[in-house]
Amino acid sequence: MRLIAQIGIVAALAAGGAGLWFLTNGGNGPDQQRAGAAVRPIQVVAAQATLGDIDVTFDAVGTLRANEAVTVTTKLSGLVRTITFEEGQPVEAGAVLVELDDTEARAELAVAEADRRTVQQDLERSAALLGRQAVAQARVDDLRIALQGAEARMNAARARLQDLTVRAPFAGVAGLRQISPGALVRPGDVVTTLDDTDPLKLEFTVPETALRSLTNGMSVAAESTVWQGEAFTGVVEAIDTRVDAVTRTIAVVAALPNPERRLKPGMFLTVRLALDRRQNVVLIPEEALVPIGDRQFVFAVVDGKVQRRVVTIGARLSGRVEVTDGVSAGDLVITRGTQRVREGAPVDVTVEQPLTALRPAMQG
């Protein structure tokens, strides 16, 4: 009986405690607390979609090459008599770079010129005698043919003499010297290199999707890690006639002025090509985008509640995105707090000021 009485007392105390808890909590159970939290607005930051202009650009990497480049070699064998160029110095077109010993060649030319004069004199005497029928017509004809042969030998000797002087085929900068005075050179031996480095040619590739915007004369800006913070500008001067079947890209060549010759052939540059200028387009902050799979979404604020929208984007730039469908100018899109909102949820919005300064955009 005593045990039963003790159990009854414990049960009574438990029931009283439960009633007291219910009275003090006033019905604020878990369900009612969740219901109260659901209707409480979520603090978010939003920005207004604006209208603006974008310079659509494409970023690529390119390599510099000389406007004209040649490896200077000799055509004939001979001893190097004189070297007249300085390494790394500009030379004019036709300037003498190297002279080989021409003593033997000059002697051969003198012999050829003497033979030509002898035949010429014989022809003139025979032509005079032909009028008095003192010589046969066949003799005169043979001398005319002999004169042509003598002139050809003389011209060949003169050409050999000229080939002993190595000249610059165009204006440019001479490279490192590969020969020394007194050295015996043979046909094809390298003398030096010659590069025309103003302007330089910048070669890079762009996707075939950019073909509709590519034209000769388009502006190009390039940067080098050597000259950081400095842009080298030029224009497109050539577009390849074929698209690479594997990479689906097309080669483009731009002319880059290089009057101070700070850029060198073979250097690696990053390229920004201005493809288009889009005017009066809808722009939103890039942080408003919520990618899911292969689609892009934004959370818009309509009458104080969240509305999720699928958007189509165009050009991008640092901090801004062009929206071609899904958002109109003046719409509010959430930029901070997108992880905490859901469709139809009420929000307390803080509107941030729109960006006004736009930089060139990359193609989206």
C-alpha positions in Angstrom: 0.0 0.0 0.0 2.9 2.3 0.8 4.4 1.7 -2.7 1.1 2.4 -4.4 0.8 5.7 -2.5 4.3 6.7 -3.5 3.6 6.0 -7.2 0.5 8.1 -7.0 2.3 11.0 -5.5 5.0 10.9 -8.2 2.3 10.8 -10.9 0.5 13.8 -9.4 3.7 15.8 -9.3 4.5 15.0 -12.9 1.0 15.9 -14.1 1.2 19.2 -12.2 4.6 20.0 -13.7 3.3 19.3 -17.2 0.3 21.6 -16.7 2.6 24.4 -15.3 4.9 24.1 -18.4 1.9 24.3 -20.7 0.6 27.4 -18.9 3.9 29.2 -18.8 4.7 28.5 -22.5 1.2 29.8 -23.4 0.9 27.3 -26.4 4.2 28.4 -28.0 4.9 24.8 -29.1 7.4 23.8 -31.7 4.8 23.9 -34.5 3.7 27.4 -33.5 7.3 28.6 -33.2 8.1 27.3 -36.7 5.0 29.0 -38.0 6.0 32.3 -36.5 9.5 32.0 -37.9 8.1 31.2 -41.4 6.3 34.5 -41.6 9.2 36.6 -40.4 10.8 38.5 -43.4 14.3 37.4 -44.3 17.0 40.1 -44.4 18.5 40.3 -48.0 20.4 42.8 -50.1 19.1 43.4 -53.7 20.1 45.5 -56.7 18.1 47.0 -59.4 18.5 45.8 -63.0 19.7 48.8 -65.1 20.1 49.7 -68.8 23.6 50.3 -70.1 26.1 49.7 -72.8 28.7 46.9 -73.0 31.8 46.6 -75.2 31.8 42.8 -75.9 35.3 41.5 -76.0 37.1 38.2 -76.3 40.2 37.3 -74.4 42.8 35.0 -75.9 46.5 34.3 -75.8 48.9 35.1 -78.7 52.5 35.0 -79.9 54.4 37.8 -81.5 56.3 37.3 -84.7 58.3 39.7 -86.8 56.6 41.5 -89.6 59.4 40.1 -91.9 62.1 37.7 -90.8 64.9 36.0 -92.6 68.1 34.0 -91.8 70.8 35.7 -93.8 73.1 33.2 -95.6 75.8 33.3 -98.2 75.3 32.1 -101.8 79.0 31.4 -102.6 82.1 30.1 -100.9 84.7 32.6 -99.9 86.8 34.1 -97.1 85.1 36.8 -95.0 86.9 40.0 -95.7 84.6 42.6 -93.9 81.7 42.5 -91.5 79.9 45.9 -91.6 76.9 45.4 -89.3 76.6 45.6 -85.5 74.6 43.0 -83.6 71.2 44.3 -82.5 71.4 47.4 -84.6 68.9 48.6 -87.2 70.0 48.3 -90.9 68.5 49.7 -94.0 67.2 47.7 -97.0 70.2 47.0 -99.3 72.8 47.8 -96.7 76.0 45.8 -96.9 76.3 43.2 -94.1 79.3 41.1 -95.1 81.9 41.3 -97.9 83.7 38.1 -99.0 87.1 38.2 -100.8 86.4 39.0 -104.4 89.8 39.1 -106.0 89.2 36.0 -108.2 85.7 37.1 -109.1 86.9 40.5 -110.3 89.6 38.8 -112.4 87.0 36.5 -114.0 84.8 39.5 -114.7 87.7 41.4 -116.4 88.3 38.4 -118.6 84.7 38.1 -119.6 84.5 41.9 -120.3 87.6 41.6 -122.5 86.2 38.6 -124.4 83.0 40.6 -125.0 84.9 43.6 -126.3 86.9 41.3 -128.7 83.8 39.7 -130.2 82.1 43.2 -130.4 85.1 44.5 -132.4 85.1 41.5 -134.7 81.4 41.9 -135.4 81.8 45.6 -136.2 84.6 44.9 -138.7 82.7 42.0 -140.3 79.6 44.1 -140.6 81.6 46.8 -142.4 83.1 44.3 -144.8 79.8 42.7 -145.5 78.7 45.8 -147.3 81.6 45.3 -149.8 80.9 41.6 -149.9 84.3 41.0 -148.5 83.0 38.6 -145.9 80.2 36.0 -145.8 76.8 36.6 -144.2 77.3 33.4 -142.2 80.5 34.9 -140.6 78.5 38.0 -139.4 75.7 35.8 -138.0 78.2 33.6 -136.1 79.8 36.7 -134.6 76.4 38.0 -133.5 75.7 34.7 -131.7 79.2 34.8 -130.2 78.6 38.3 -128.9 75.4 37.1 -127.1 77.4 34.3 -125.5 80.2 36.7 -124.4 77.6 39.1 -122.9 76.0 36.2 -121.0 79.3 35.1 -119.6 80.1 38.7 -118.6 76.8 39.1 -116.8 77.3 35.8 -115.0 80.7 36.9 -113.8 79.2 40.2 -112.7 76.5 38.4 -110.8 79.0 36.1 -109.0 80.9 39.2 -108.0 77.8 40.8 -106.6 76.9 37.6 -104.7 80.2 37.9 -102.7 78.6 41.0 -101.0 75.8 40.0 -98.6 73.1 42.7 -98.3 70.0 43.2 -96.2 66.9 42.2 -98.1 64.8 44.7 -96.2 65.1 47.2 -93.3 65.2 45.6 -89.9 67.3 44.7 -86.9 70.4 42.5 -87.3 70.7 39.6 -84.9 73.7 37.9 -83.5 76.8 37.4 -85.8 77.5 33.8 -86.7 80.8 34.4 -88.6 84.2 36.0 -88.0 86.6 37.9 -90.3 88.9 35.6 -92.2 86.5 32.6 -91.8 85.8 30.4 -94.8 82.1 30.3 -95.5 80.2 27.9 -97.8 76.9 28.4 -99.6 74.1 28.3 -97.0 76.2 29.2 -94.0 74.4 31.4 -91.6 75.7 35.0 -91.3 73.0 36.4 -89.0 69.3 36.9 -88.7 67.3 40.0 -89.7 63.9 40.9 -88.3 61.5 43.7 -89.2 60.0 44.4 -85.7 58.0 47.5 -86.4 55.2 46.6 -86.6 55.1 43.2 -85.1 52.5 40.6 -86.0 50.4 39.2 -83.1 48.9 35.8 -84.0 46.1 34.2 -81.9 43.0 32.1 -82.4 39.3 32.9 -81.7 36.3 30.5 -81.7 34.4 30.1 -84.9 31.4 31.7 -83.1 33.2 35.0 -83.2 33.4 34.9 -87.0 30.2 37.1 -87.5 31.9 39.9 -85.6 35.5 39.6 -87.0 36.6 42.1 -89.6 39.9 43.6 -90.6 40.7 46.9 -88.8 39.1 45.8 -85.5 41.0 47.1 -82.5 43.1 44.8 -80.4 44.7 45.4 -76.9 47.5 43.2 -75.7 49.4 42.9 -72.4 52.7 41.2 -71.5 54.0 40.0 -68.1 57.2 41.8 -69.0 55.5 45.2 -69.2 52.8 44.8 -66.6 50.0 47.3 -66.5 50.7 48.6 -70.0 48.5 47.9 -73.0 49.8 47.6 -76.5 47.2 48.4 -79.1 46.9 47.4 -82.7 44.4 46.4 -85.4 43.4 43.1 -87.1 45.0 42.9 -90.5 44.4 39.3 -91.5 41.9 36.5 -90.8 42.7 32.9 -91.9 40.6 31.5 -94.7 40.0 28.2 -92.8 38.5 27.1 -89.5 40.5 24.4 -87.7 38.4 21.3 -87.9 39.7 19.9 -84.6 39.7 23.0 -82.3 36.9 24.9 -84.2 39.0 28.1 -84.0 40.3 30.4 -86.6 43.7 32.1 -86.7 43.8 35.9 -86.6 46.8 38.2 -87.2 47.0 41.7 -85.8 49.6 44.4 -86.5 51.1 45.9 -83.3 53.2 49.1 -83.6 56.5 48.7 -81.9 58.5 51.9 -82.5 60.6 51.6 -79.3 61.2 47.9 -80.1 60.4 46.8 -76.5 58.5 43.9 -77.8 60.4 41.0 -79.3 59.3 38.2 -81.7 58.3 35.0 -79.8 56.9 36.9 -76.8 53.7 35.6 -75.2 50.9 38.1 -74.9 47.3 38.1 -73.6 44.9 39.6 -76.1 41.6 41.4 -75.7 39.7 41.7 -79.0 36.8 44.1 -79.2 34.0 42.2 -81.0 30.9 44.3 -80.5 29.3 47.2 -78.6 25.9 46.4 -77.3 23.8 49.4 -76.3 20.9 49.8 -74.0 20.9 46.3 -72.6 19.7 45.0 -69.2 22.5 44.6 -66.7 22.5 42.9 -63.3 25.3 42.2 -60.7 27.1 39.0 -61.4 26.6 37.8 -57.8 22.8 37.7 -58.3 23.2 34.7 -60.6 22.4 31.2 -59.1 23.7 28.5 -61.4 21.8 25.1 -61.2 23.0 22.5 -63.7 23.3 24.2 -67.1 20.8 26.9 -66.3 21.1 30.3 -64.6 18.5 31.6 -62.1 18.0 34.8 -60.1 15.7 35.6 -57.2 13.7 38.6 -57.9 11.7 40.6 -55.3 8.1 41.2 -56.3 5.7 42.9 -53.8 8.0 42.0 -50.9 8.2 38.3 -51.8 10.8 36.1 -53.5 10.2 35.0 -57.1 12.7 32.6 -58.7 13.3 33.2 -62.5 15.2 31.5 -65.2 17.4 33.9 -67.0 19.4 34.0 -70.3 22.7 35.8 -70.0 24.8 37.4 -72.7 28.1 39.3 -72.2 29.9 39.3 -68.9 32.3 41.7 -67.3 33.8 42.0 -63.9 30.9 42.4 -61.6 28.1 42.8 -64.2 26.2 40.5 -66.5 24.0 41.2 -69.5 20.5 39.5 -69.2 18.7 38.9 -72.5 15.7 37.2 -71.0 14.0 36.8 -67.6 14.7 40.2 -66.1 13.6 43.7 -67.1 15.1 47.1 -66.3 14.0 48.2 -62.9 13.5 44.7 -61.4 15.0 44.0 -58.0 17.3 40.9 -57.9 18.7 39.6 -54.7 22.5 39.8 -54.6 23.2 38.7 -51.0 21.1 36.2 -49.0 20.2 33.9 -52.0 21.1 30.8 -49.9 18.4 31.6 -47.3 15.4 32.4 -49.5 12.9 30.3 -51.3 10.0 30.9 -53.7 7.3 33.0 -52.2 9.2 33.8 -49.0 8.7 37.4 -47.6 11.9 39.5 -47.5 13.1 42.7 -45.9 15.2 44.3 -48.7 18.2 46.6 -48.5 18.7 48.1 -52.0 22.3 48.7 -53.0 23.4 51.4 -55.4 23.8 50.2 -59.1 27.3 50.3 -60.6 27.7 53.0 -63.2 31.2 52.5 -64.5 31.4 49.6 -66.9 34.5 48.0 -68.3 34.8 46.0 -71.5 32.9 42.7 -71.3 33.9 39.2 -72.2 31.7 37.3 -74.6 29.3 35.0 -72.7 
